[in-house]
Amino acid sequence: MKTKLIISTALAAATLTGIALAGTKPQVQTVAPVAPVEPIQAPAAQKAFSADFSVGYSTNYDFRGLILRTSDGENMTPIKLDTRTRLTDKLDLTAGLSYKALWNRDVLQDNEFNFNLGLDAKCVDGLTSRIGYDLYQGGFPGLVSKVWEGNHSTSHEVMVGFQYDFDPVGIKGLFMGANAHYAFSGVTGWWFDVTVGYKKQITEKLAGIISATWWSTSSYFDAKMPWAANGSQSYSLNLQLPYQVCKNVTFTPFVSGVWLGNGSMSKGYGYYGSSIYRNFTLVAGAGLTYSF
């Protein structure tokens, strides 16, 4: 276990590097309890094809800010591959694979696998819109689908969203965005997220990014689900410090504070005498990303 921790930490980075490199290259990734909306580079400056391969370590597994009190909510190694293909000056095709390897499994039955496909369109200067599709197998959404909905452990979602970078109006580094995800197979219902963040280039190779994210649901958790009700699910405050080791490699340590919302706190389940979710969690980790 000690060796595994050292290896994961040394390789660490994946999820968070994208947001940290805003204005350097395009990213659309999500991991750990960190901002799911990430600054996207203007298409005119992109290569025809680009990709990022990332491996990281996080002290906790979460699904959109929900962290289990059980051992499932502890050590995790995320692995990701994100690709971007430039279709036109204003349109990009994105595709990604991610795998969250949980070091321990208690309530959860499988590690989490995700495949995503999307289109990013530059609307006006600073504004990017997105439509996409996500397939999840295992992890938290697989548990909800299989155990409480009586289906297989796979769920499907479609989403729409936008991001606005404030550079064109003179506020360099500030960005905000929001996404709406609709689950239509395995589980049905809505997830929403809103993120506001700020990136500061500290030195030529080191940047700092602070962001805050809010997640909420509508009709996702039904009456049979004993762990949560719809409404606000979680909030997080995140700090990332991406460091460009060399031209193609970036190392990113991060720390996040994650709080439960009213919906996820409204039902108890008897684990440790309280809700199965952790009410407050300090999450830390790091990751290494290779870009090509």
Phi, psi and omega in degrees: 000320180296318178298319180298320179296316181297316181296313182297319181292321181294325182273346192314145162165324197332292196299332192258349186295323184304310183294330182287338184256030177307134179086355178257316177198162185284144177214145168215086182223162179216136174202180176028176179283066181230161186316122177278355176251128187230140181306133182248134182288148176302129183306328184299337183261003185272158169283164178297325177218136176216157181209156176227129174247128188227145172226138184213180173225137175227142180292345183216147169266134175224159166237106180052046175086357176266121183239122182289147175288337181289178181294344174300332184272012181256215194313138183214143173244108177271140177232132186218146169230120179240133179234155179218130179240127181278117180270314176218182178298337184239004185225129178238143172259127179243149176210146182206154173233138176218151180220124177254109182269111179278133181287332178225145175229129182236283176284317180290145184260337184217157167295162183263127175243140179223136169239132179227150180219136183202169175235126175253129181237128175279115184274296175227176182302118179095341184252126177235131176253160184214140166236149184198173179227140178229137170245128176244138173229129180075197182064202181295313180297328176294323178296313179299316182294315187279314187277316185263335178259352178070025181250191173288174183270019179249137176229153182236142179223151166243156183212157170225150180193178177211161171218140178235124174260128189276004179307317182297339180257014172092008178250083187294130175095343181276138178213157175211160179193169180208149178224148172238122182247130177245118176274127186236358179212136187087302172228147175239142178144179187249140165242140177232147173218146177227132182228139171232135182209169180218132178246133178234126175279110186279311174228185180300327183250344185248132176236160175233135179229125174243135182212160177227139183227143175236130176246143177212164181228160172216120178064014179279315178265119180266185186296338181282343185278113184276353189266342186197161172238165181285162184124206179294128181257316182196162176227147176218149172240126193232142175232129178233146180228076180289133179237124181278103183293315176207188187306319187249002186234132178231133177252130186226103168280154180210159172215141181222144169253128186235125180244148176281150174266180183297321182297312183287343178266352191284344179233137174260161182227359176092354175285122180056026177073016182206190177302151179290343179271152175280128185290322174219135180221134172262115184252134179222162178172193179200170180200161179235129182237131174252124183250138179211000000 
